[in-house]
Amino acid sequence: MIHDTTLAAITALVVVVCGVLFIAETFLRRDDPAGRLWALGFLSAMLTTLAYAAWANDADAHWAVALGNATFVAGTGFMWLGCRRFNERPMRWSIVLVAAAAVAAAVGVLVAGPDAGGWAGALWMFAPLCVFALAAAVETRRAAMRRATNATMLALVFALQSLFYLCRIVVFIAVGPEDTLFAVWFGTVPASALTVVLTITSVVATSVLRATRTGLRGRTAIAAEGGSALDIQTAPMFAQTLAEVVRAARRHGDQVAVLIIRLEELDYIATAFGLELADELIAAGRGAVRRGAPPLAVVGEDGDERLAVVTTVRSAGEARRLGMALYRELFDAFNSISGGVLPSLGVGIAVSSAYRQDADALLADARGAAARAASSVASAVLVADPS
């Protein structure tokens, strides 16, 4: 039979090794906000194991329990925050919530005092862990993470963690931590086993998710021939530019065309054929869009799966011909490097008119057309119907 100390050592080893690997990869790979938050989650988990080890070696180290509980809560909170950042959701209130919960977990131990032992302030730790794990599970089923196959593993382990801590809270309140029921089913041994499963699954899933996200964001070091990633605007900058172009075109009576180029299934390509191929496809796609766009057109990012082009046109027919030209340029670029492994590609177009001259509406219409085009068997280039 494995003793508690042995299992604790195994758990600490798994957490530290996984955390070091993920954090090292964070430094080696390109910037990704979600990845950095997940790295903080693994770092918090490592600090948790060290704090609990310090308390195990010195029962009077009351501060270690407070630190361990706080970093435990922060670790799960950072995993949730990483999921929210991956989905590009608002972060301010959620960051404040995680910080407050971590502080409360530490204060709960200090208020209980050293005589309370290792379970001091336990409920102040259990409750946030249950809530943050549930929130993370829900977040993996929304927006961009919902479309990522690997996020399903995260959803399952976070849901399991939330259920475990919910049951742990109920049993802890009902019978106390010294009862056999709590010790056998919700004590150190089952909690350690859950931590091992959660850590291993999380490091695998988040590594794959981060790898696909960094490629989709286009911050690749592979230069596309004939173009540069530096001349493609970021999403906020492009949105601002689009609004200015629409206002100027409205004054002069010109028509504005917004083209959205949507790439899908890059996560599957990265998983099946390697991140290097996915990176090359991203670089080739960005270069192809830059080459295929009119000389005075503005090219920018539009989220993590899309590039956008805004230019003036004389008619919707001209905009469609431009979309077809971009599609052919992209198809040739992809085919030249991938050996037949091609992402799903769709080009959506929206053209302004006397009744449709709003930048946000044009962008939304073009996105909808691109989504339909990427999944359509009839045409990969679609013009949105005038609204």
C-alpha positions as CSV (number, residue, x, y, z in Angstrom):
1,M,0.0,0.0,0.0
2,I,1.3,3.5,-0.8
3,H,1.7,5.7,2.3
4,D,0.4,9.2,2.3
5,T,4.0,10.6,2.4
6,T,5.0,8.5,-0.7
7,L,1.9,9.6,-2.6
8,A,2.5,13.2,-1.6
9,A,6.1,12.9,-3.0
10,I,4.8,11.4,-6.2
11,T,2.2,14.1,-6.6
12,A,4.8,16.8,-5.9
13,L,7.1,15.3,-8.5
14,V,4.4,15.1,-11.2
15,V,3.4,18.7,-10.5
16,V,6.9,20.1,-10.5
17,V,8.0,18.2,-13.7
18,C,4.9,19.2,-15.6
19,G,5.1,22.7,-14.4
20,V,8.7,23.1,-15.3
21,L,8.1,21.7,-18.8
22,F,5.2,24.0,-19.4
23,I,6.9,27.1,-18.0
24,A,10.1,26.3,-20.0
25,E,8.0,26.0,-23.2
26,T,6.4,29.4,-22.3
27,F,9.8,31.1,-22.4
28,L,10.9,29.3,-25.6
29,R,7.7,29.9,-27.6
30,R,6.2,33.1,-28.8
31,D,4.0,35.4,-26.7
32,D,0.6,34.1,-25.9
33,P,-1.5,35.7,-23.1
34,A,-3.5,32.5,-22.4
35,G,-0.3,30.5,-22.2
36,R,1.3,32.9,-19.7
37,L,-1.8,32.6,-17.4
38,W,-1.7,28.8,-17.6
39,A,2.0,29.0,-16.8
40,L,1.2,31.0,-13.7
41,G,-1.3,28.3,-12.8
42,F,1.4,25.6,-13.0
43,L,3.8,27.8,-11.1
44,S,1.2,28.3,-8.4
45,A,0.7,24.5,-8.2
46,M,4.5,24.1,-7.8
47,L,4.5,26.6,-4.9
48,T,1.6,24.7,-3.4
49,T,3.5,21.5,-3.2
50,L,6.6,23.2,-1.7
51,A,4.4,25.0,0.9
52,Y,2.7,21.8,2.0
53,A,6.1,20.0,2.0
54,A,7.4,22.7,4.4
55,W,4.4,22.2,6.7
56,A,4.8,18.4,6.6
57,N,8.4,18.8,7.8
58,D,7.5,21.4,10.4
59,A,4.1,21.2,12.0
60,D,4.6,24.7,13.5
61,A,5.0,26.3,10.1
62,H,1.5,27.7,10.1
63,W,2.4,30.2,7.4
64,A,3.1,27.3,5.0
65,V,-0.6,26.1,5.2
66,A,-1.8,29.7,4.5
67,L,0.6,30.0,1.5
68,G,-0.3,26.5,0.2
69,N,-4.0,27.1,0.4
70,A,-3.7,30.5,-1.3
71,T,-1.5,29.3,-4.1
72,F,-3.8,26.3,-4.6
73,V,-6.7,28.6,-5.1
74,A,-4.7,30.9,-7.3
75,G,-3.5,27.9,-9.5
76,T,-7.0,26.8,-10.4
77,G,-8.0,30.5,-10.8
78,F,-5.2,31.1,-13.2
79,M,-6.3,28.0,-15.2
80,W,-9.8,29.6,-15.5
81,L,-8.3,33.0,-16.4
82,G,-6.2,31.3,-19.1
83,C,-9.4,29.8,-20.6
84,R,-11.1,33.2,-20.5
85,R,-8.2,34.8,-22.2
86,F,-8.1,32.1,-24.8
87,N,-11.7,32.9,-25.6
88,E,-10.9,36.6,-25.6
89,R,-13.4,37.4,-22.8
90,P,-13.3,40.4,-20.3
91,M,-10.6,39.8,-17.7
92,R,-10.8,42.6,-15.1
93,W,-13.5,41.4,-12.8
94,S,-12.3,37.8,-13.0
95,I,-8.7,38.7,-12.1
96,V,-10.1,40.6,-9.1
97,L,-12.2,37.6,-8.1
98,V,-9.2,35.2,-8.2
99,A,-7.0,37.6,-6.3
100,A,-9.7,38.1,-3.6
101,A,-10.3,34.3,-3.3
102,A,-6.6,33.6,-2.9
103,V,-6.2,36.2,-0.2
104,A,-9.3,34.9,1.6
105,A,-7.9,31.4,1.6
106,A,-4.7,32.6,3.3
107,V,-6.5,34.8,5.7
108,G,-8.9,32.0,6.6
109,V,-5.9,29.9,7.8
110,L,-4.3,32.8,9.7
111,V,-7.6,33.6,11.5
112,A,-8.1,30.0,12.5
113,G,-4.8,30.0,14.2
114,P,-2.0,27.4,14.5
115,D,-4.1,25.2,16.8
116,A,-6.5,24.4,13.9
117,G,-3.8,22.2,12.2
118,G,-3.6,21.3,8.6
119,W,-7.3,21.7,7.9
120,A,-7.3,25.3,9.1
121,G,-9.4,27.5,6.8
122,A,-10.2,24.5,4.6
123,L,-13.6,25.7,3.5
124,W,-12.1,29.0,2.3
125,M,-10.0,26.9,0.0
126,F,-12.5,24.2,-1.0
127,A,-15.2,26.6,-2.1
128,P,-13.1,28.7,-4.5
129,L,-11.6,25.5,-6.0
130,C,-15.1,24.2,-6.6
131,V,-16.3,27.4,-8.2
132,F,-13.2,28.1,-10.3
133,A,-13.0,24.6,-11.6
134,L,-16.7,24.7,-12.6
135,A,-16.1,28.1,-14.2
136,A,-13.1,26.7,-16.2
137,A,-15.1,23.7,-17.3
138,V,-17.9,26.0,-18.6
139,E,-15.4,28.3,-20.3
140,T,-13.9,25.4,-22.2
141,R,-17.3,24.8,-23.8
142,R,-17.6,28.4,-25.1
143,A,-16.3,30.4,-28.0
144,A,-12.9,29.4,-29.5
145,M,-12.3,26.6,-26.9
146,R,-15.5,24.9,-27.9
147,R,-14.2,24.4,-31.4
148,A,-10.9,22.9,-30.1
149,T,-11.0,19.1,-29.6
150,N,-8.3,19.1,-26.9
151,A,-10.4,21.5,-24.8
152,T,-12.8,18.6,-24.1
153,M,-10.1,16.9,-21.9
154,L,-9.9,20.1,-19.9
155,A,-13.6,20.3,-19.6
156,L,-13.8,16.8,-18.2
157,V,-11.0,17.2,-15.6
158,F,-12.2,20.6,-14.4
159,A,-15.8,19.2,-14.1
160,L,-14.3,16.2,-12.1
161,Q,-12.4,18.6,-9.9
162,S,-15.4,20.8,-9.2
163,L,-17.6,17.7,-8.3
164,F,-14.9,16.4,-6.0
165,Y,-14.6,19.6,-4.1
166,L,-18.3,20.0,-3.9
167,C,-18.6,16.6,-2.3
168,R,-15.6,17.4,-0.1
169,I,-17.3,20.5,1.2
170,V,-20.5,18.6,2.0
171,V,-18.7,15.7,3.8
172,F,-16.3,18.1,5.6
173,I,-19.2,20.0,7.0
174,A,-21.3,16.9,7.8
175,V,-18.8,14.7,9.5
176,G,-15.5,16.6,9.8
177,P,-12.0,15.8,8.5
178,E,-11.3,13.1,11.1
179,D,-14.2,10.9,10.1
180,T,-13.3,7.7,8.2
181,L,-15.7,8.6,5.3
182,F,-13.8,11.9,4.7
183,A,-10.4,10.3,5.1
184,V,-11.0,7.4,2.7
185,W,-12.9,9.2,0.0
186,F,-12.0,12.9,0.3
187,G,-8.7,12.9,2.2
188,T,-5.1,13.4,1.1
189,V,-4.9,10.2,-1.0
190,P,-7.9,10.8,-3.3
191,A,-7.0,14.5,-3.5
192,S,-3.4,13.6,-4.5
193,A,-4.6,11.1,-7.2
194,L,-7.0,13.8,-8.6
195,T,-4.1,16.3,-8.7
196,V,-1.9,13.9,-10.7
197,V,-4.7,13.3,-13.3
198,L,-5.6,17.0,-13.5
199,T,-1.9,18.1,-13.9
200,I,-1.0,15.6,-16.6
201,T,-4.2,16.2,-18.6
202,S,-3.9,20.0,-18.2
203,V,-0.3,20.2,-19.3
204,V,-1.0,18.1,-22.4
205,A,-4.2,19.9,-23.4
206,T,-3.0,23.4,-22.7
207,S,0.3,22.8,-24.5
208,V,-1.6,21.8,-27.7
209,L,-4.1,24.6,-27.3
210,R,-1.4,27.2,-26.9
211,A,0.6,25.8,-29.8
212,T,-2.4,26.2,-32.1
213,R,-3.3,29.6,-30.7
214,T,0.2,31.0,-31.2
215,G,0.2,29.9,-34.8
216,L,-3.3,31.3,-35.4
217,R,-2.3,34.6,-34.0
218,G,0.3,34.8,-36.8
219,R,3.3,35.8,-34.6
220,T,5.5,33.4,-36.4
221,A,9.2,33.7,-37.0
222,I,8.9,32.1,-40.4
223,A,9.0,34.8,-43.0
224,A,6.5,34.4,-45.9
225,E,8.2,34.9,-49.3
226,G,7.1,38.2,-50.8
227,G,5.5,39.5,-47.7
228,S,6.0,40.3,-44.0
229,A,3.9,39.7,-41.0
230,L,4.9,43.2,-39.8
231,D,2.7,45.0,-42.3
232,I,-0.5,43.2,-41.1
233,Q,-2.3,45.2,-38.5
234,T,-3.4,43.9,-35.2
235,A,-7.2,43.4,-34.7
236,P,-7.8,46.6,-32.7
237,M,-5.7,48.6,-35.1
238,F,-7.6,47.2,-38.1
239,A,-11.0,47.9,-36.5
240,Q,-10.0,51.5,-36.0
241,T,-8.6,51.7,-39.6
242,L,-11.8,50.2,-41.0
243,A,-14.0,52.7,-39.2
244,E,-11.9,55.6,-40.6
245,V,-12.0,54.1,-44.2
246,V,-15.8,53.8,-44.0
247,R,-16.2,57.3,-42.8
248,A,-13.9,58.7,-45.6
249,A,-15.7,56.6,-48.2
250,R,-19.1,57.8,-47.0
251,R,-18.0,61.4,-47.5
252,H,-16.7,60.7,-51.1
253,G,-19.5,58.3,-52.1
254,D,-17.2,55.4,-52.6
255,Q,-18.0,51.7,-51.9
256,V,-16.0,49.8,-49.3
257,A,-15.4,46.1,-49.5
258,V,-14.4,44.1,-46.4
259,L,-13.0,40.6,-47.0
260,I,-12.6,38.1,-44.2
261,I,-10.3,35.2,-44.9
262,R,-11.1,32.3,-42.5
263,L,-8.7,29.4,-41.8
264,E,-10.0,26.4,-39.9
265,E,-8.7,23.0,-38.9
266,L,-5.2,24.3,-38.2
267,D,-5.3,22.7,-34.7
268,Y,-5.9,19.3,-36.3
269,I,-3.0,19.9,-38.7
270,A,-0.7,20.9,-35.8
271,T,-1.7,17.8,-33.9
272,A,-1.5,15.4,-36.7
273,F,1.4,16.8,-38.7
274,G,3.3,19.0,-36.3
275,L,3.3,22.6,-35.3
276,E,6.1,23.4,-37.8
277,L,3.7,22.7,-40.7
278,A,0.9,24.7,-39.1
279,D,3.4,27.6,-38.7
280,E,4.4,27.4,-42.3
281,L,0.8,27.4,-43.5
282,I,0.1,30.5,-41.3
283,A,3.2,32.3,-42.7
284,A,2.3,31.3,-46.3
285,G,-1.3,32.4,-45.8
286,R,-0.3,35.8,-44.4
287,G,2.1,36.4,-47.2
288,A,-0.4,35.3,-49.8
289,V,-3.1,37.7,-48.5
290,R,-0.6,40.5,-48.5
291,R,0.5,39.8,-52.1
292,G,-3.0,39.2,-53.4
293,A,-4.6,42.3,-51.8
294,P,-4.7,45.6,-53.9
295,P,-1.7,47.9,-53.4
296,L,-3.6,50.4,-51.2
297,A,-5.7,47.9,-49.3
298,V,-5.3,47.5,-45.6
299,V,-4.7,44.0,-44.2
300,G,-5.2,43.1,-40.5
301,E,-6.0,40.3,-38.1
302,D,-9.5,39.7,-37.1
303,G,-9.4,37.3,-34.2
304,D,-7.3,34.1,-34.1
305,E,-8.7,32.3,-37.2
306,R,-9.2,35.2,-39.6
307,L,-7.4,37.8,-41.6
308,A,-9.3,40.8,-43.0
309,V,-8.8,43.1,-45.9
310,V,-10.5,46.5,-46.5
311,T,-10.4,48.3,-49.9
312,T,-12.5,50.4,-52.1
313,V,-14.3,48.9,-55.1
314,R,-16.6,50.0,-57.9
315,S,-19.1,47.1,-57.5
316,A,-19.9,43.9,-55.6
317,G,-18.7,42.0,-58.7
318,E,-15.3,43.6,-58.4
319,A,-15.2,42.6,-54.7
320,R,-16.0,39.0,-55.6
321,R,-13.3,38.9,-58.2
322,L,-10.9,40.2,-55.6
323,G,-12.0,37.5,-53.2
324,M,-11.5,34.8,-55.9
325,A,-8.0,36.1,-56.6
326,L,-7.2,36.0,-52.9
327,Y,-8.5,32.4,-52.7
328,R,-6.4,31.2,-55.6
329,E,-3.3,32.9,-54.1
330,L,-3.9,31.2,-50.8
331,F,-4.7,27.8,-52.3
332,D,-1.5,27.9,-54.4
333,A,0.6,29.1,-51.4
334,F,-0.7,26.3,-49.2
335,N,-0.4,23.6,-51.9
336,S,3.2,24.5,-52.6
337,I,4.4,23.7,-49.0
338,S,1.9,21.2,-47.5
339,G,1.9,18.3,-50.0
340,G,-1.9,18.3,-50.0
341,V,-2.5,18.9,-46.3
342,L,-4.7,22.0,-46.6
343,P,-6.7,23.9,-44.0
344,S,-10.4,24.6,-44.5
345,L,-10.5,28.0,-46.2
346,G,-13.3,30.5,-46.7
347,V,-13.5,34.0,-48.0
348,G,-16.4,36.2,-46.9
349,I,-17.2,39.6,-48.5
350,A,-19.4,42.5,-47.5
351,V,-19.8,45.6,-49.6
352,S,-21.1,48.9,-48.4
353,S,-24.1,50.5,-50.1
354,A,-26.3,53.5,-49.6
355,Y,-28.1,51.6,-46.8
356,R,-25.1,49.8,-45.3
357,Q,-22.2,52.0,-44.4
358,D,-21.5,50.9,-40.8
359,A,-18.0,49.4,-40.2
360,D,-19.2,47.0,-37.5
361,A,-22.1,45.8,-39.7
362,L,-19.8,45.2,-42.6
363,L,-17.3,43.3,-40.5
364,A,-20.1,41.1,-39.0
365,D,-21.6,40.4,-42.4
366,A,-18.2,39.5,-43.8
367,R,-17.4,37.2,-40.9
368,G,-20.8,35.4,-41.3
369,A,-20.1,34.9,-45.0
370,A,-16.6,33.6,-44.3
371,A,-17.9,31.1,-41.8
372,R,-20.5,29.8,-44.4
373,A,-17.8,29.7,-47.1
374,A,-15.4,27.7,-45.0
375,S,-18.0,25.0,-44.5
376,S,-19.6,25.2,-47.9
377,V,-19.1,22.6,-50.6
378,A,-20.5,24.8,-53.3
379,S,-18.3,27.9,-53.0
380,A,-15.4,29.0,-50.9
381,V,-16.0,32.6,-51.7
382,L,-19.3,34.2,-50.7
383,V,-20.7,37.7,-50.8
384,A,-23.0,38.7,-47.9
385,D,-26.5,39.7,-48.9
386,P,-27.2,43.4,-48.5
387,S,-29.1,44.1,-45.3
